[in-house]
Amino acid sequence: MQKIIKEFPILDQSIYVNTAAYGIMYDGLLDWRQEHDLDYLIGGSNFKLKAAKLIAQVRAAVGTFFNCKNENVALVQNFSLGMNMLLEGLDTSNKVLLLDDDYPSLKWPFMSRGFDVHYVAILQENLEEKIVEKIKSENITVLAISIVQWVNGIKIDLDFLAKLKVEFPELLIIADGTQFCGTEDFDFENSAIDVLGASAYKWLLAGSGNGFMLFKDHVKSIFKLKSAGFNSADGDVDGFEHIDFIKHFEPGHLDTLSFGSLKCSLDFLSRVGMKTIGETNKALSEFAFQEFTKLNLLEDIVVSRGNHSTIFNIKGNQKLFDALLNNDIICSQRGEGIRISFHFYNTLKNVSKVINVIKKQM
């Protein structure tokens, strides 16, 4: 792992615990992007026209990485755009369940279209039980939820979603995986999730301007998509009547630099091994959870849940935040606390350094 960590120059200067805000650049991605643009510089349109074949390779890479059929992978510039295009095709008579403080780009597309929206509070005991109760009492037809919450790192158990699907087989489960995808191995086809979308600039380390939407076969009949453009028909001027489902999400040309970066990073993470990444992140999370709990830095609800992601929101004021920054610890202020997020390029020594800085301020 030390050899892999050397791929990230920023780690020579600081402890980077801010992946929940933005993933970091690594040498291999920089090399690929420079080669791509050099080829573009020399080849112009000839290069771009040939490079369009790269998009098919990106789609295949995403499908392989998450175990999703290629024909069910849509490439989108970011999760927010993907959700808005998706919901343009969903009947607004659906009754939708959201978590109250979930990510705005998951909630607002429903709210702006007049869906019958209901909420469950995130910070409460027995969250999963409350979700089940609300589904029953309100006859919910759509559950839209982030697998990992962006502010406090609360993680929804995928086994819970599987049980939910058994109890409510007609329930449409839409998930935001932006704060989850890339943290551990994930098998979409064998999950209970019907639609999963994600931006790839965080835990997947792919930079800006790329993301994806994954679909199960059966959901294609639920959505009546409206987005369309010349690229939807692959440049066929007579192709409007024959647009494939996923191509509604790709109405315009896709940037080969951005989406090629996604493939580059998926290949990189695959070489590291998602099992290794998942195990490393689990060890970091468990150690941080234990130490933060000892210092009473976490919300009681977070502590009571136990199984947690690699995102933590610790109690802390501006003074503590400044102290962390002054010790070259890069993190963020979110909500009423300080958000610290660990990824596989962090070490247990990094966690200990964060803990020691915090202790000195207490």
Disulfide bonds with the S-S distance in Angstrom:
none
